[in-house]
């Protein structure tokens, strides 16, 4: 089973650095950077409007907690966005690759 993790970073450089670390440590199979995201949110009583880089991570479900801990240790935000999704209907060969299982 795989998980999709979503998070945002202040810029593409910080995002790429964290993605490379998580992929090289085997905690994520892939991280897709989507620069140019715009977030409008309330922070410390103010409305903020920020340009960010969205990252879509693909990882094995059994690595979720280790991934969470490591991402939070790398992330530059005090309270980073981190949401896990459990997708249905994932193409089986892709799920096998993400989970590190042999291809059928």
N, C-alpha and C positions, 0 to 999 in steps of 0.2 A: 504494500500500500504506500502511496506517496502523499506528501503534503506540499501545498503551495504556501509560501510565506511572503507576505507583503510588508515592505518597510520603505521609508523615505530617508534620504540623506540631503544635507545642505548643498552638495555639489557633486559633480560626476567623479572628481578625483577621490573624495572620501568614499563614495559608493564603490568605485572600482577597487580601491585598496581593501575594503572589507570583503567584497565578493572574492577577490583572489585568495585571501586568507582562508575563508570558509570553504572554498572549493579545494584549495591545496591541502587543507587539513581533513578532507573527506567528509565534512559535515553537510555539504550541499553538493549536488551533482552539477548544478548550473545556477547562475544568477544573471538575469536579463536586466540591463540598465535601460531605463526609459527617461532620458533627460527632458527637461522642459515642462515637468509637472508644475502646477501652480496650486498651492494650498492656501486657503483662507480659513483661519481658525482663531479661536479665543485662547489667549495665553496670558496669564497673570493680569487679568482684568482688561486686556487690550485686544482689539481685533488686529490680527497680523495677516499679511499678504506676502507670501514667500515663494520664490522659485526654488524647486527642489528636483532631485532625481529619484524617481520611483525605482525600486528593485523588486523583481519577481523571482523568488528563489524556488527551486524544485529540489526536494529532499525526500529521503526515505522516512516513513513515519517513526520508525524506531530511533532515528537520530534527532527527533524534534527537541527534546529537552536539552541535549548537549549543544545543539545548534542555537537554541534560545540563549543559553548561558554565554556561549562564545560571542554571539552577535551583540548581546547587551554589553559585554566587556569591550568590544571594539567600537561601538556606536558613539558618535560625538554628541548626541542629544542627551539631555538630562532624563527625559521621558520619551524614548523613541516609540514611534508607531511600530507595532509588530502584531500581525494578524495571521493566523494559520487557517487554511482552508483544506478540507478533505474532499478532493474532486471525485466525482463519479464518472464512469465511462472512459477512463484513461486508456489510450491505445496500449495493449499489453506489452508489446516490445519496448515501448517508451518507458513504461512503468518498470520493466525489468532492468533497463539501463539505469534509471534513476536509483533504483534500489541496489544496484550492483550485482544483480543476479545474471547468470548466463543467458544469452539470447536463445530462444527456442529454435 
